[in-house]
């Protein structure tokens, strides 16, 4: 039976580029921020680690000589880990086959595609929470009723945070719909017409919510792209507010990312390079 890890203890990469550079990165269980100059390999480390985890998800391996990546888990006997990879660049989707399969949705960019898939996870999340609430309420126990009330809080917290962040543009998230929709000046609007920064923040926070407070990993390559300074500064704290059990692994160029008390979580790429 597959045993899921709580977090990644270390990432080791042989030959970061063309048989050069050996990377060994010991990770914290909460937040890990990789910093360094342009071109030194920050994004490459995040992307190769993400690719390796995707292969692991299929074959349950922790070491693959072909990709030169090895991860160690906590606990050590774990065989896999829950993880999400967030892409922040709002590039157009060039594969028309994908767009043709999604009638009725205005999918044009990679952030749109992530939102589309998260919408489905959000619906599943609500079904799962609803079923758990029904099970607790039918028991008749006062303790179970209190637990049922607690289960409704993460979704409301998510909605409240989004409303607060989007308040300058008068957007509020729909509380009536099971899908992610917004109200603005009396109209109901799709998330696909939001700005790139709004989509990006929505993707990150929605991912944290649908992780359902379980241990796992969130990998992000320069998540500050398109976010203004205040959102950059609050980003990590917002994610951990929605899921304090997620391990964040990201690379960044922005000093604002660490301004909310995360300077000790920064690793310079030179310090993990042999």
Secondary structure, DSSP 8 states (H G I E B T S, - for coil): ---B-SEEEEEEES-SBTTB--EEEE--SSEEEEE--TTSSHHHHHHHHHHHHHHHHHH--SEETTTTEEEEEESTT--B--EEEE-----B---HHHHHT-TTS---BHHHHHHHHHHHHHHHHHHHHHHHHHHHHTT--HHHHHHHHHHTHHHHHHHHHHHHHHGGGTEEE-SS-SS-EEEETTEEEEGGGS-HHHHHHHHHHHHHHHTTT--EEEEEESTTTT--HHHHHHHHHHHHHH-TTEEEEEE-S-GGGGTTTTGGGEEEGGGGB-
